[in-house]
């Protein structure tokens, strides 16, 4: 049986180059598969990919209209 490894929101923020608060929001919005909340701590799978930023797509789309 394989044990999943997790990292914290601050670790994910550092790894992905975004703020800890942004990581927390992505977790709250279920944008990162496999996250778990333990008390007030978000546990993120160590191999999780940084979700694409939907805000940037919307901004680009707006500029091209």
C-alpha positions in Angstrom: 0.0 0.0 0.0 1.4 3.4 -1.0 1.3 6.3 1.4 0.4 9.6 -0.1 2.7 12.4 0.8 1.3 15.9 1.5 2.7 19.4 1.7 1.2 22.4 3.5 -0.2 25.5 1.9 2.9 27.6 2.6 5.1 24.9 1.0 2.9 24.7 -2.1 2.9 28.6 -2.3 6.7 28.6 -2.3 6.9 25.7 -4.8 4.4 27.4 -7.2 5.5 31.0 -6.7 2.2 32.3 -5.5 0.9 33.5 -2.1 -0.2 31.2 0.7 -3.7 32.8 0.6 -4.0 32.0 -3.1 -3.2 28.4 -2.4 -5.9 28.4 0.3 -8.4 29.9 -2.1 -7.6 27.2 -4.7 -8.1 24.5 -2.0 -11.5 26.1 -1.0 -12.6 26.2 -4.6 -11.7 22.5 -5.1 -9.2 23.5 -7.9 -6.5 21.1 -6.6 -7.3 17.4 -6.8 -6.8 15.3 -3.7 -6.6 18.1 -1.1 -7.7 17.4 2.4 -8.5 19.8 5.3 -7.3 18.8 8.7 -8.6 21.3 11.3 -7.4 24.6 9.8 -4.5 23.1 7.8 -4.8 22.3 4.1 -3.0 19.1 3.0 -2.0 19.2 -0.6 -0.7 16.1 -2.5 3.1 16.5 -2.9 2.8 15.8 -6.7 -0.2 18.1 -7.3 0.1 20.4 -10.3 -0.4 24.2 -9.9 -3.9 24.9 -11.4 -4.1 27.3 -14.3 -5.1 30.8 -13.4 -8.6 31.3 -14.8 -8.3 35.0 -13.9 -5.6 35.5 -16.6 -7.7 33.8 -19.3 -10.6 36.0 -18.6 -8.4 39.1 -18.7 -6.8 38.1 -22.0 -10.2 37.4 -23.5 -11.5 40.8 -22.5 -8.5 42.5 -24.1 -9.0 40.7 -27.4 -12.7 41.8 -27.8 
